[in-house]
Amino acid sequence: PPAGARLSFPSSYAVSRKMEPFYKGGRVQINRDGKFMFCPCGTKLNVIDVETGALHSLRQDDEEDISSFVLSPDDEILVTGSRALLLKQWKWRENKCVRTWKAVHIAPVASMAFDSTSTLLATGGCDSTIKIWDMIKQYCTHNLKGSSGVVHLVEFHPDISRLQLFSSSIDYKIRIWDLNSSKCVALLDGHFSAVTSLAFADGNTLVSSGRDKICMVWDLKTRESKRTIPVYESVEAAILLPGKGDFSQLGVKKQGLHFVTAGSKGILKVWEVATAACVYTQPVPFESKEEASERSLTQCMLVPERNEIVTVSVEHNIVLYDAQTLQLRKQLAGYNDEVLDVKFLGPGDSHIVVATNSPQLKVFELATSHCQILYGHTETVLALDVFRKGLMFVSCAKDKSLRVWRMNKDGRVICVAQGLGHAHGVGAVSCSRLKESFIVTSSQDCTIKIWNIPESLASKAKAALISSPETLHAKVTERGHDKDINSVTVSPNDKLIATGSQDRLAKLWSCSDCSLLGVFAGHKRGIWCVQFSPVDQVLATSSADGTLKLWGLQDFSCLKTFEGHDASVLKIIFVSRGTQLLSSGSDGLLKLWTIKTNECVKTLDGHEDKIWGLHSNKQDNMVVTASSDSCITLWKDVTETEEKEAQAKQEEQILKEQELSNLLHEKRYLKALGLAISLDRPHTVLMVVKAILKETDGRKHLEENIVRLRKDQKEAVLTFLVTWNTNSRNCHEAQAVIETLLKHEAPDSLLQYSGIKAAVESLLPYTERHFQRLSRLLQASMFIDFMWQNMRLADAAQQEDVTS
């Protein structure tokens, strides 16, 4: 900074964005134009803007989980059903519930569907009945009985003139109900497991999919099965490809009916009905498993307006594909599980990379919430680190390996190398700081390994010439500690390595040959994190004993200790060019420390559980934290804006006070009262009241002014006069104002005042005391008067004697 400029330390961070789980399972729906997506998340329903990932929630007041919901085809009516057996109708754009009514089912509603005109709503219950509601006249028109078990699927026939409803329940049959007679007119029997979806090709053709690994095509005229197509996996959804449009890239060569299936294998397949053949299988970046896994798809939808196919997977990922090519357009991650680490990524910190409690890494683009999922590790990823330029990064996992990844110009990430050699899970990793030249890892096998990155690899990765990951070999291995090594870090000049372990020690090593240079002893519990200062020859450590310590690298002595956390301190980073520390604890708190003064300048409460991830961006004005509560929070440094606000407030105060003294001088009492109340100055209000009472006809003026105040201003005056009334010097003013309020306000309206109960309770005892004092004063003055009269009488008698 230039000479004379004050080094201002950041003193406050505010949440700029929170990435919370927005989908925890259940059916997802997309509105007609494909701009909004509706995702159930426990007791609330989240509405997500697909473009930006921004969301708002429809919250129910009964705190019961939503069991099912549906959006009408015209996008106007949203209905949710909860475990409290209530149905609610929402104006979803305004977050407003406009109507609540009893579902009349005796168990939760499992499925819902609107007819094509958005006037009839069908609800299928866990009580094996189906109710149909007229949404305009707001009453129940049909109660269809006869299904067995949970009715998990209801669909109206698209041609409303037929007035037919299709349903399926636990008996694996598809029932057709005629709404004119309220009777079940047909049973389509052919599946041997749950029917998962129904799709109408035209008025007389129906395609059904099932968990019995088949899809069936039905003729609705004869109500017979036309064809059974074995798809060799449990199918959760079958959607028909539109007749119009070029689907040749998906193997569609002839006219005729084609459909897409999604199910337990986690891949989309296209089938031709005429030949029962699979004409296209989607290529995927992971090995396909036969049986159900977290990759399995639970849902698949077509959004004709945007020409998109949307899939939902068991692990809550929602993917949008181009319908004609199945090119991935966007992916959103609905649920993160525990987040174990997070780092900023990209040259302008435009992305974050996140290690969740899974073998896959997630890379989020912050502007759009688009999420890439990186496959490679076979067990949970434990830690991450990013090279200085922000394009290459490293992950290490429980599968005893580390992987090097690189982001290319268009934001796509590929794995360029992997390193094997540790005997246990790899729990900590750190990258070289100056160039992309080496990586240091530490493992639960108590060893440290240094891995060189050959220059050829870096240049090949840059030119995007790597098709499969190269193998790295450790150049040095050293047994570092007697217990798990929790943290490892490389110094800013790439010459030193520090490690922190469960054995309560931190150690300093030389980078070239991994020889031990010194030991930092002093913590009472295991060390969770070690960090070098970017500016001084200092090492910071944090520990399960709740303290942070700074150590000198020359003599290994402890320079400072920061106490204030009540729980383990899991991560620390240097911020504001090395002058401050930011630490995160296992109680979900962040603390900001100024090193020079040893004080904690701010405590931020942003998470419910352990904060495992903490990283700041290159510009040093943003911080990202990640926690076991599955939330990722972005914080921005708001010190400047807060300082400016405080300054503006102060200036405004000064101006108002100036104005106040002018008003008093000009005897404009009503304005003065209003201003003093808005400044929240009880004493100034008292001065104004005293000034009014000093005038001739003061009582009358006071009454006029008090009556003209707004209700909120009267409430403020009431709280002020409670304080004045405690002092015998100011009780007369207080009583004068009380008298005015009691005279002009009806008891009912006084009872509506906020804080009236407390005010009356504290006014009574002091008012009684003032009255007792006045009574005593009155008695005393009567006594004086009596004495005075007596003295005068005696005096007068003597005078008469003298004159006579």
C-alpha positions in Angstrom: 0.0 0.0 0.0 1.2 3.6 -0.6 2.8 5.4 2.3 0.3 6.8 4.7 -2.4 4.4 3.6 -3.9 2.6 6.6 -3.7 -1.2 6.3 -7.3 -2.1 6.9 -7.8 -5.7 8.0 -10.8 -7.6 6.9 -13.1 -7.8 9.9 -16.1 -9.4 8.5 -17.3 -11.9 5.9 -20.9 -12.3 4.8 -22.5 -15.3 3.1 -22.7 -14.5 -0.6 -24.2 -17.9 -1.6 -25.1 -21.2 0.0 -25.1 -24.4 -2.0 -27.5 -26.6 -0.1 -29.0 -30.0 -0.9 -32.1 -29.2 -2.9 -33.3 -32.7 -3.8 -33.4 -35.7 -1.5 -35.4 -38.2 -3.6 -38.9 -38.5 -5.0 -40.3 -37.5 -8.4 -38.9 -34.4 -10.0 -41.0 -32.3 -12.4 -40.2 -29.6 -15.0 -42.5 -26.9 -16.1 -43.7 -26.6 -19.7 -41.0 -24.2 -21.1 -38.2 -26.1 -19.2 -37.1 -23.1 -17.2 -38.0 -24.3 -13.8 -37.6 -27.6 -12.1 -39.5 -28.8 -9.0 -37.6 -31.0 -6.5 -39.0 -32.4 -3.3 -36.6 -32.0 -0.3 -38.1 -33.3 2.9 -40.8 -30.9 4.2 -40.3 -28.4 1.4 -40.5 -28.3 -2.3 -37.7 -26.4 -4.1 -38.2 -24.5 -7.3 -35.0 -24.3 -9.2 -34.1 -21.9 -12.0 -32.5 -24.3 -14.4 -30.3 -21.6 -16.1 -28.6 -20.3 -12.9 -29.3 -23.0 -10.3 -30.9 -20.3 -8.0 -33.8 -21.7 -6.0 -36.7 -20.7 -3.8 -38.6 -23.0 -1.5 -42.3 -23.6 -1.0 -42.4 -24.3 2.8 -45.4 -26.1 4.4 -46.4 -25.0 7.9 -47.2 -28.5 9.1 -43.5 -29.6 9.1 -44.5 -32.9 7.5 -42.7 -34.5 4.5 -44.2 -34.0 1.1 -45.3 -37.4 -0.2 -46.2 -36.3 -3.7 -46.9 -33.3 -5.8 -47.9 -32.3 -9.4 -47.8 -29.3 -11.6 -50.7 -28.8 -14.0 -50.0 -28.9 -17.8 -50.7 -25.2 -18.1 -48.1 -24.4 -15.4 -50.7 -22.6 -13.3 -51.6 -24.9 -10.5 -49.2 -26.7 -8.2 -50.6 -29.2 -5.7 -48.6 -30.9 -2.9 -49.7 -33.7 -0.6 -48.0 -34.3 2.7 -47.9 -37.0 5.3 -50.4 -34.9 7.3 -53.0 -36.0 4.8 -53.6 -32.5 3.5 -53.5 -31.2 -0.1 -52.3 -27.7 -0.7 -52.6 -25.6 -3.8 -49.9 -23.1 -4.5 -49.2 -20.0 -6.5 -45.6 -21.2 -7.0 -44.2 -18.1 -8.6 -45.1 -16.1 -5.5 -44.4 -18.9 -2.9 -48.0 -18.6 -1.8 -50.3 -21.4 -0.6 -53.8 -20.4 -1.8 -55.8 -23.3 -0.5 -55.5 -26.3 1.9 -58.0 -29.1 2.0 -58.2 -32.6 3.5 -57.2 -35.3 1.1 -60.0 -37.6 2.4 -57.5 -40.5 2.0 -56.8 -42.3 5.2 -53.1 -42.8 4.3 -50.6 -40.5 2.5 -51.1 -39.7 -1.2 -48.5 -41.6 -3.3 -49.2 -40.3 -6.8 -50.9 -37.4 -8.5 -51.8 -36.5 -12.1 -53.7 -33.7 -13.9 -55.8 -34.2 -17.0 -54.8 -32.4 -20.2 -57.1 -29.5 -19.5 -55.7 -28.8 -16.0 -59.2 -29.0 -14.5 -59.3 -32.6 -13.0 -56.7 -33.9 -10.5 -56.4 -37.6 -9.6 -54.7 -38.6 -6.3 -53.7 -42.2 -5.8 -53.3 -43.1 -2.1 -51.5 -45.6 0.1 -55.0 -46.6 1.2 -55.6 -48.2 -2.3 -58.2 -45.7 -3.3 -58.1 -43.0 -6.0 -59.9 -39.7 -5.6 -60.6 -37.3 -8.5 -61.0 -33.6 -7.7 -62.6 -30.8 -9.8 -60.0 -28.0 -9.3 -62.3 -25.2 -10.5 -65.4 -26.1 -8.4 -63.2 -27.4 -5.6 -64.9 -30.7 -4.7 -64.2 -34.4 -4.9 -66.0 -35.9 -8.0 -65.0 -39.6 -7.8 -63.8 -42.1 -5.2 -62.5 -45.1 -7.1 -62.1 -48.3 -5.1 -60.8 -51.7 -6.0 -57.0 -51.4 -6.4 -54.9 -53.4 -4.0 -52.2 -51.8 -1.9 -50.5 -48.5 -2.8 -51.6 -46.8 -6.0 -48.3 -45.5 -7.1 -49.2 -44.5 -10.7 -52.2 -42.6 -12.1 -52.5 -41.1 -15.6 -55.4 -39.6 -17.5 -55.9 -40.6 -21.1 -54.7 -37.6 -23.2 -58.0 -37.5 -25.1 -60.2 -35.9 -22.4 -63.4 -36.8 -24.3 -62.9 -40.4 -23.4 -62.9 -39.6 -19.6 -60.6 -42.5 -18.8 -58.1 -42.8 -16.0 -55.3 -45.4 -15.9 -53.7 -46.6 -12.7 -51.4 -49.3 -11.3 -50.8 -50.6 -7.8 -49.0 -53.4 -6.0 -50.8 -56.2 -8.0 -48.8 -55.2 -11.1 -51.9 -54.8 -13.3 -52.9 -51.6 -15.2 -56.5 -50.6 -14.5 -58.6 -48.6 -16.8 -61.4 -46.6 -15.1 -64.3 -45.1 -16.9 -65.2 -41.8 -15.2 -68.7 -41.7 -16.5 -69.6 -44.9 -14.6 -66.9 -44.7 -11.9 -66.1 -48.3 -12.7 -62.9 -50.2 -13.6 -63.7 -51.3 -17.2 -60.5 -53.2 -17.9 -57.4 -54.8 -16.4 -54.2 -54.9 -18.5 -52.4 -57.9 -17.1 -48.9 -58.7 -18.3 -46.2 -57.4 -16.0 -44.7 -59.5 -13.2 -43.4 -56.6 -11.1 -44.3 -53.0 -10.4 -45.3 -50.9 -13.5 -43.2 -47.8 -13.4 -44.5 -45.6 -16.3 -47.2 -45.2 -18.9 -46.8 -43.4 -22.2 -49.5 -42.8 -24.8 -48.4 -43.0 -28.4 -51.7 -42.1 -29.9 -55.3 -42.5 -28.8 -55.1 -46.3 -29.0 -51.5 -47.3 -28.2 -50.0 -47.4 -24.7 -46.4 -48.3 -23.7 -45.8 -49.5 -20.2 -42.5 -50.1 -18.4 -41.8 -52.3 -15.4 -39.3 -53.5 -12.9 -39.7 -57.0 -14.4 -37.2 -55.9 -17.1 -39.7 -55.6 -19.9 -41.7 -52.9 -21.7 -45.1 -53.7 -23.1 -47.1 -52.2 -26.0 -50.9 -52.3 -25.6 -53.7 -51.8 -28.1 -56.3 -49.9 -26.2 -59.1 -50.8 -28.6 -58.8 -54.5 -28.0 -57.1 -54.0 -24.6 -54.6 -56.7 -25.5 -50.8 -56.7 -25.5 -49.4 -56.1 -29.0 -45.8 -56.7 -28.2 -43.4 -57.4 -25.2 -39.9 -56.0 -25.5 -37.3 -57.5 -23.1 -34.9 -54.7 -22.1 -32.7 -56.7 -19.7 -32.7 -54.2 -16.9 -35.2 -53.0 -14.3 -36.9 -50.0 -16.1 -38.0 -46.9 -14.1 -39.2 -44.9 -17.1 -40.0 -45.2 -20.8 -40.6 -42.1 -22.9 -41.6 -41.9 -26.5 -39.5 -40.1 -29.0 -41.5 -37.5 -30.9 -42.5 -38.4 -34.5 -41.1 -35.2 -35.8 -37.4 -34.3 -35.6 -34.2 -36.0 -36.7 -33.2 -38.7 -34.3 -30.8 -40.5 -36.7 -27.8 -40.0 -34.2 -29.8 -42.2 -31.8 -30.0 -45.0 -34.3 -33.5 -44.1 -35.5 -33.4 -45.1 -39.2 -37.0 -45.9 -40.0 -40.4 -44.3 -39.4 -42.4 -45.9 -36.6 -42.6 -45.9 -32.8 -39.3 -45.6 -30.8 -38.9 -45.1 -27.1 -36.1 -44.4 -24.6 -35.7 -46.4 -21.4 -33.9 -45.5 -18.2 -33.3 -47.9 -15.3 -31.0 -49.8 -13.1 -27.9 -49.8 -15.4 -27.8 -46.0 -15.3 -27.7 -45.6 -19.1 -30.3 -44.5 -21.7 -31.2 -46.9 -24.5 -33.3 -46.3 -27.6 -35.7 -49.1 -28.7 -37.6 -49.7 -31.9 -41.1 -51.1 -31.2 -41.5 -52.8 -34.6 -38.5 -55.0 -34.2 -38.1 -54.9 -30.4 -34.5 -54.1 -31.0 -32.2 -51.7 -29.1 -30.9 -49.3 -31.7 -28.7 -47.1 -29.5 -26.9 -47.4 -26.1 -25.6 -44.3 -24.4 -21.8 -44.3 -23.8 -21.0 -43.5 -20.1 -17.8 -42.7 -18.2 -18.3 -45.5 -15.6 -18.4 -49.2 -15.7 -22.0 -50.3 -16.0 -23.2 -52.7 -13.3 -25.9 -55.3 -13.9 -27.8 -54.8 -10.6 -29.1 -51.5 -9.1 -26.4 -49.1 -7.8 -26.2 -45.4 -7.0 -25.8 -44.8 -10.8 -29.2 -46.2 -11.5 -31.7 -43.9 -13.1 -35.0 -43.3 -11.2 -36.7 -41.0 -13.7 -36.6 -39.8 -17.3 -38.6 -37.0 -18.9 -38.9 -35.3 -22.2 -39.1 -31.4 -22.4 -40.4 -30.9 -26.0 -40.2 -27.0 -25.7 -36.4 -27.2 -25.3 -35.8 -30.5 -27.1 -34.3 -32.0 -24.0 -34.3 -35.3 -22.2 -33.9 -35.1 -18.4 -32.7 -38.0 -16.2 -32.6 -38.3 -12.4 -30.3 -40.8 -10.7 -30.3 -42.6 -7.4 -27.5 -40.4 -6.1 -29.7 -37.3 -6.8 -27.9 -36.1 -9.9 -30.2 -34.4 -12.5 -28.8 -34.4 -16.1 -30.2 -32.5 -19.1 -29.4 -33.9 -22.5 -30.0 -32.7 -26.0 -32.9 -35.0 -27.1 -31.5 -35.5 -30.6 -27.9 -36.3 -29.8 -27.9 -37.1 -26.1 -25.1 -34.6 -25.7 -24.9 -33.5 -22.1 -26.1 -29.9 -21.8 -26.2 -29.5 -18.0 -25.9 -31.4 -14.8 -27.1 -30.5 -11.4 -26.2 -32.2 -8.1 -29.2 -32.4 -5.8 -27.5 -33.7 -2.8 -23.9 -33.8 -1.7 -23.8 -36.0 1.4 -20.9 -35.0 3.8 -18.5 -32.6 2.1 -14.9 -33.5 3.1 -12.9 -30.9 1.1 -13.4 -28.0 -1.3 -11.1 -25.8 -3.3 -11.5 -22.9 -5.8 -10.6 -23.9 -9.4 -10.0 -22.2 -12.7 -7.7 -19.2 -13.5 -10.3 -16.8 -12.3 -11.7 -19.0 -9.5 -14.8 -19.5 -11.6 -15.3 -23.1 -10.4 -15.0 -25.1 -7.2 -14.0 -28.7 -6.9 -15.7 -30.7 -4.1 -14.9 -34.0 -2.4 -18.1 -35.4 -1.1 -18.4 -38.7 0.8 -18.0 -40.7 -2.5 -15.5 -41.9 -5.0 -16.6 -39.2 -7.5 -15.4 -35.6 -7.5 -17.8 -32.8 -8.3 -16.7 -29.7 -10.2 -19.3 -26.9 -10.0 -19.3 -23.8 -12.3 -20.3 -21.1 -9.9 -22.1 -18.9 -12.4 -24.5 -21.6 -13.6 -24.4 -24.4 -10.9 -23.5 -26.8 -13.7 -21.8 -29.8 -12.1 -19.3 -32.2 -13.7 -18.9 -35.5 -12.1 -15.3 -37.0 -12.3 -15.0 -40.8 -12.3 -11.8 -42.5 -11.5 -11.3 -43.2 -7.8 -12.9 -46.4 -6.5 -13.3 -45.3 -2.9 -14.1 -42.1 -1.0 -12.0 -39.1 -2.0 -10.4 -37.6 1.2 -8.5 -34.5 0.2 -7.8 -32.1 -2.7 -5.2 -29.5 -3.6 -4.9 -27.1 -6.6 -1.8 -25.9 -8.3 -1.2 -22.2 -8.4 -2.5 -21.5 -11.9 -5.8 -23.1 -11.0 -6.0 -25.6 -13.9 -4.3 -28.7 -12.6 -5.4 -30.2 -9.3 -4.8 -33.4 -7.3 -7.1 -35.7 -5.3 -6.3 -38.5 -3.0 -8.6 -41.3 -1.7 -9.2 -44.3 0.5 -8.3 -46.5 -2.5 -4.6 -45.8 -1.7 -4.1 -43.7 -4.8 -3.8 -40.1 -5.9 -5.0 -38.7 -9.2 -4.0 -35.6 -11.1 -6.7 -33.8 -13.1 -6.6 -30.9 -15.5 -9.3 -28.5 -16.7 -9.1 -27.5 -20.3 -10.1 -24.2 -21.8 -13.8 -25.1 -22.2 -14.0 -26.1 -18.5 -14.0 -29.8 -19.1 -11.8 -31.8 -16.6 -9.9 -35.0 -17.5 -7.7 -37.2 -15.4 -4.0 -37.0 -16.6 -2.2 -39.2 -14.1 -2.5 -41.5 -11.2 0.0 -42.5 -8.5 -0.1 -45.9 -6.6 2.2 -47.0 -3.8 0.7 -46.2 -0.4 -0.3 -49.2 1.7 -3.3 -47.4 3.2 -5.8 -44.7 2.3 -4.2 -41.4 1.3 -5.6 -38.8 3.7 -3.7 -35.6 2.8 -2.1 -34.0 -0.3 -0.3 -30.8 -1.1 0.9 -29.4 -4.5 4.2 -27.6 -5.2 3.7 -23.9 -5.1 5.9 -22.3 -7.7 5.6 -24.7 -10.7 3.6 -27.8 -11.4 6.6 -29.9 -10.6 5.8 -32.3 -7.6 3.1 -33.5 -5.2 3.4 -34.5 -1.5 1.0 -37.1 0.0 0.7 -38.6 3.4 -1.2 -41.7 4.4 -2.7 -43.6 7.3 0.4 -45.9 6.9 2.3 -43.0 8.6 4.5 -42.3 5.6 5.1 -39.2 3.4 5.7 -39.7 -0.3 7.0 -37.1 -2.8 5.8 -37.6 -6.4 7.6 -35.9 -9.3 5.4 -34.6 -12.2 7.6 -35.0 -15.4 7.7 -31.9 -17.5 6.5 -34.0 -20.5 3.3 -34.8 -18.6 2.5 -31.1 -17.8 3.1 -30.1 -21.4 1.1 -33.0 -22.8 -1.7 -32.3 -20.4 -1.7 -28.6 -21.6 -2.0 -29.7 -25.2 -4.8 -32.1 -24.3 -2.9 -35.0 -25.8 -3.5 -37.5 -22.9 -6.1 -40.2 -23.7 -5.6 -42.3 -20.5 -4.0 -41.4 -17.2 -0.2 -41.9 -17.0 1.3 -43.6 -13.9 3.4 -41.6 -11.4 6.0 -43.1 -9.1 7.0 -41.8 -5.7 10.7 -40.6 -5.7 11.0 -40.5 -1.9 9.1 -42.3 0.9 9.7 -41.5 4.5 8.1 -42.8 7.7 7.1 -39.5 9.2 5.1 -40.0 12.4 3.9 -42.7 14.8 0.2 -42.1 14.1 -2.0 -41.0 11.3 -0.8 -37.9 9.4 -3.7 -35.5 9.1 -2.2 -32.7 7.1 0.7 -32.0 4.8 1.7 -28.7 3.2 4.5 -27.3 0.9 6.2 -24.0 1.7 5.8 -21.0 -0.7 9.4 -21.5 -2.1 9.0 -25.3 -2.6 12.0 -26.1 -0.3 10.2 -27.3 2.8 7.4 -29.6 3.8 5.4 -29.6 7.0 3.3 -32.4 8.4 0.8 -32.5 11.3 -0.2 -35.8 13.0 -2.5 -37.4 15.5 0.7 -37.9 17.6 0.4 -34.2 18.6 3.6 -33.2 16.7 4.2 -31.1 13.6 7.4 -31.8 11.7 9.5 -29.9 9.2 11.2 -31.7 6.3 13.5 -30.8 3.5 11.8 -31.1 0.1 14.8 -32.5 -1.8 15.5 -35.7 0.2 12.7 -35.6 2.8 15.2 -35.3 5.7 13.8 -34.2 9.0 14.8 -30.6 10.0 12.9 -30.1 13.2 9.9 -30.9 15.4 7.2 -28.5 16.7 6.0 -29.9 20.1 3.4 -28.2 22.3 -0.1 -29.1 21.3 -2.0 -31.3 23.9 -4.1 -33.2 21.3 -3.7 -34.4 17.7 -2.9 -31.8 15.0 -5.5 -31.4 12.2 -3.9 -28.8 9.9 -0.6 -27.2 9.1 0.0 -24.1 6.9 3.0 -22.0 6.0 2.6 -18.2 6.1 2.8 -16.7 2.6 5.0 -13.8 3.9 6.9 -14.8 7.0 9.1 -17.7 8.0 6.3 -19.0 10.2 4.2 -22.2 10.4 0.6 -22.2 11.7 -0.9 -25.3 13.2 -4.4 -26.1 14.5 -5.3 -28.9 16.9 -8.1 -30.9 18.5 -7.1 -29.1 21.8 -9.1 -26.1 20.4 -6.0 -23.8 19.8 -4.0 -22.4 16.9 -0.3 -21.9 17.3 2.3 -20.0 15.3 5.9 -21.4 15.2 9.2 -19.9 14.1 10.9 -22.0 11.4 14.4 -21.0 12.6 14.3 -22.2 16.2 11.0 -24.3 16.2 9.7 -22.3 19.1 6.0 -21.4 19.6 5.6 -17.7 18.9 1.9 -17.2 19.5 -1.2 -19.2 20.7 -4.7 -18.3 19.7 -7.4 -19.6 22.1 -11.1 -19.2 21.5 -12.5 -22.3 19.8 -14.5 -24.6 22.1 -13.9 -27.6 19.8 -11.3 -29.1 17.5 -9.9 -26.7 14.9 -10.0 -28.6 11.7 -8.6 -26.2 9.0 -6.7 -22.9 8.9 -5.7 -20.6 6.1 -3.8 -17.3 6.0 -5.8 -14.4 4.6 -5.2 -10.7 3.9 -1.7 -11.2 2.7 -0.6 -13.3 5.6 -1.7 -10.8 8.3 -4.7 -12.8 9.5 -5.8 -16.4 10.0 -9.1 -17.9 9.3 -9.9 -21.1 11.2 -12.8 -23.6 11.1 -14.0 -25.8 13.9 -15.8 -29.1 14.4 -18.7 -27.1 15.9 -19.5 -25.4 12.6 -17.9 -22.0 13.5 -15.4 -19.9 11.6 -13.1 -17.5 13.4 -11.0 -14.7 11.9 -7.9 -13.8 13.9 -5.5 -10.8 13.5 -2.0 -12.1 14.1 -0.4 -8.9 15.3 -2.9 -8.3 18.1 -3.7 -12.0 18.9 -7.4 -11.2 18.9 -10.4 -12.9 17.3 -12.1 -10.1 15.3 -15.1 -12.1 14.1 -16.9 -15.4 14.6 -19.1 -16.6 11.8 -21.8 -19.2 12.2 -22.4 -20.7 8.8 -22.7 -24.5 9.3 -24.5 -27.0 11.5 -21.6 -29.5 11.6 -17.8 -30.0 11.2 -16.3 -27.7 8.6 -13.8 -29.9 6.8 -13.2 -27.6 3.8 -11.8 -24.0 3.9 -10.1 -22.2 1.0 -9.7 -18.6 -0.2 -9.6 -17.4 -3.7 -6.5 -15.8 -5.4 -7.9 -12.2 -5.0 -8.2 -12.9 -1.2 -11.8 -11.5 -1.1 -13.8 -14.7 -1.2 -13.7 -17.8 1.0 -15.4 -21.1 0.5 -16.3 -23.5 3.3 -17.7 -27.0 3.2 -19.1 -29.1 6.0 -20.5 -32.5 7.1 -24.0 -30.8 7.0 -23.7 -31.2 3.1 -23.7 -27.4 2.6 -21.1 -25.5 0.7 -21.0 -21.8 1.6 -19.3 -18.9 -0.3 -18.3 -15.9 1.8 -17.3 -12.5 0.6 -15.2 -10.0 2.4 -17.7 -7.2 3.3 -15.4 -5.1 5.6 -15.3 -2.2 3.2 -19.1 -2.1 2.6 -19.7 -2.4 6.3 -17.3 0.4 7.1 -18.9 2.6 4.5 -22.4 1.8 5.9 -21.2 2.7 9.4 -19.7 5.9 8.2 -22.8 6.9 6.3 -24.9 6.1 9.4 -22.6 8.3 11.5 -22.9 11.2 9.0 -26.6 10.8 8.9 -26.8 10.9 12.8 -24.8 14.2 12.8 -27.1 15.8 10.3 -30.2 14.7 12.1 -28.9 16.0 15.4 -28.2 19.4 13.8 -31.7 19.4 12.4 -33.1 18.5 15.8 -31.5 21.4 17.6 -32.8 23.7 14.8 -36.3 22.4 15.2 -36.2 23.0 19.0 -34.9 26.4 18.5 -37.8 27.2 16.1 -40.3 25.5 18.5 -41.5 23.1 15.8 -42.2 20.4 18.5 -44.1 17.8 16.5 -41.3 17.4 13.9 -38.7 17.4 16.7 -40.6 14.6 18.5 -40.7 12.5 15.3 -37.0 13.0 14.6 -35.9 12.3 18.2 -38.0 9.1 18.2 -36.5 8.0 14.8 -33.0 8.6 16.3 -34.0 6.3 19.1 -33.0 8.9 21.7 -35.1 8.6 24.9 -33.3 11.5 26.6 -33.8 13.9 23.6 -37.5 13.0 23.5 -37.7 13.9 27.2 -36.0 17.2 26.6 -38.6 18.0 23.8 -41.5 17.0 26.2 -40.0 19.3 28.9 -39.6 22.2 26.4 -43.3 21.8 25.4 -44.4 21.8 29.1 -42.5 25.0 29.8 -44.6 26.9 27.3 -47.8 28.6 28.3 -50.6 26.1 27.8 -47.9 23.5 27.8 -50.2 20.6 28.8 -52.6 21.4 25.9 -49.7 21.6 23.4 -48.3 18.3 24.6 -51.7 16.6 24.2 -52.0 17.9 20.6 -48.5 16.7 19.7 -48.8 13.3 21.3 -52.1 12.6 19.6 -50.7 13.3 16.2 -48.0 10.7 16.4 -48.2 7.4 14.5 -48.9 4.2 16.3 -45.3 2.9 16.1 -44.1 6.3 17.4 -46.5 6.1 20.3 -45.2 2.6 21.1 -41.6 4.0 21.1 -42.6 6.9 23.5 -44.3 4.3 25.8 -41.1 2.3 26.1 -39.2 5.6 26.7 -41.5 6.9 29.4 -41.3 3.6 31.4 -37.6 4.6 31.9 -38.4 8.2 32.7 -41.0 7.1 35.3 -38.3 5.3 37.3 -36.7 8.7 38.2 -38.5 11.2 40.5 -37.0 14.1 38.5 -38.7 13.1 35.2 -41.8 11.3 36.5 -44.1 14.4 35.9 -43.3 14.4 32.2 -43.9 10.6 32.1 -47.2 10.9 33.9 -48.3 13.8 31.6 -47.7 11.6 28.5 -49.4 8.6 30.1 -52.4 10.8 30.9 -52.7 11.8 27.3 -52.4 8.3 26.0 -55.1 7.0 28.5 -57.4 9.9 27.6 -57.2 9.6 23.8 -56.6 5.8 23.2 -59.4 3.3 23.7 -58.4 0.4 26.1 -58.7 -2.1 23.2 -56.3 -0.1 21.0 -53.8 0.3 23.9 -53.8 -3.5 24.4 -52.7 -3.9 20.8 -49.5 -2.0 21.5 -46.3 -4.1 21.4 -44.8 -4.4 24.9 -47.8 -3.0 26.7 -47.9 -5.8 29.3 -44.2 -5.2 30.3 -44.8 -1.4 30.3 -47.8 -1.6 32.6 -46.0 -4.0 34.9 -43.1 -1.6 35.3 -45.1 1.6 35.4 -47.4 0.5 38.3 -44.9 0.1 41.2 -43.0 3.4 40.4 -46.3 5.3 39.9 -47.5 4.1 43.3 -44.2 5.2 44.9 -44.5 8.7 43.3 -48.1 9.0 44.7 -46.9 8.0 48.2 -44.2 10.6 47.9 -46.7 13.2 46.9 -49.0 12.2 49.7 -46.1 12.6 52.2 -45.3 16.0 50.6 -48.9 17.1 50.9 -49.0 16.0 54.5 -45.8 17.9 55.3 -47.0 21.0 53.5 -50.3 20.9 55.5 -48.3 20.7 58.7 -46.1 23.7 57.7 -49.2 25.6 56.8 -50.8 24.8 60.2 -47.6 25.9 62.1 -47.5 29.1 60.1 -51.1 29.9 60.8 -50.5 29.2 64.6 -47.4 31.4 64.6 -49.3 34.2 62.9 -52.2 34.0 65.4 -49.9 34.2 68.4 -48.0 37.1 66.7 -51.2 39.0 66.0 -52.4 38.7 69.7 -49.1 40.3 70.9 -49.4 43.1 68.4 -52.9 44.0 69.8 -51.6 44.1 73.4 -48.9 46.6 72.4 -51.3 48.9 70.6 -53.7 49.0 73.4 
